[in-house]
Amino acid sequence: MLHIQYIFKVKKLLLLDVQNYNSLRNKSNFFGFKFLIYLKN
Protein backbone atom coordinates (compact mmCIF):
# COMPACT_ATOMS: atom_id res chain seq x y z
CA MET A 1 0.00 0.00 0.00
CA LEU A 2 2.74 2.44 0.96
CA HIS A 3 4.70 1.43 -2.14
CA ILE A 4 1.80 2.40 -4.44
CA GLN A 5 1.46 5.80 -2.75
CA TYR A 6 5.19 6.37 -3.22
CA ILE A 7 5.00 5.63 -6.95
CA PHE A 8 1.99 7.92 -7.22
CA LYS A 9 3.90 10.75 -5.52
CA VAL A 10 6.89 10.29 -7.80
CA LYS A 11 4.67 10.33 -10.88
CA LYS A 12 2.99 13.50 -9.63
CA LEU A 13 6.38 15.18 -9.10
CA LEU A 14 7.55 14.12 -12.56
CA LEU A 15 4.37 15.54 -14.11
CA LEU A 16 4.90 18.85 -12.30
CA ASP A 17 8.52 18.89 -13.50
CA VAL A 18 7.42 18.37 -17.10
CA GLN A 19 4.81 21.13 -16.83
CA ASN A 20 7.37 23.52 -15.33
CA TYR A 21 9.87 22.66 -18.08
CA ASN A 22 7.28 23.22 -20.80
CA SER A 23 6.22 26.60 -19.38
CA LEU A 24 9.87 27.65 -19.04
CA ARG A 25 10.58 26.59 -22.61
CA ASN A 26 7.52 28.48 -23.86
CA LYS A 27 8.63 31.60 -22.01
CA SER A 28 12.16 31.41 -23.40
CA ASN A 29 10.76 30.89 -26.92
CA PHE A 30 8.50 33.92 -26.40
CA PHE A 31 11.38 36.11 -25.24
CA GLY A 32 13.61 34.85 -28.03
CA PHE A 33 10.90 35.75 -30.52
CA LYS A 34 10.54 39.25 -29.04
CA PHE A 35 14.31 39.67 -29.16
CA LEU A 36 14.37 38.72 -32.86
CA ILE A 37 11.66 41.28 -33.61
CA TYR A 38 13.66 43.85 -31.62
CA LEU A 39 16.80 43.08 -33.65
CA LYS A 40 14.96 43.44 -36.95
CA ASN A 41 13.61 46.92 -36.11
Secondary structure, 3 states (H helix, E strand, C coil): CHHHHHHHHHHHHHHHHHHHHHHHHHHHHHHHHHHHHHHHC
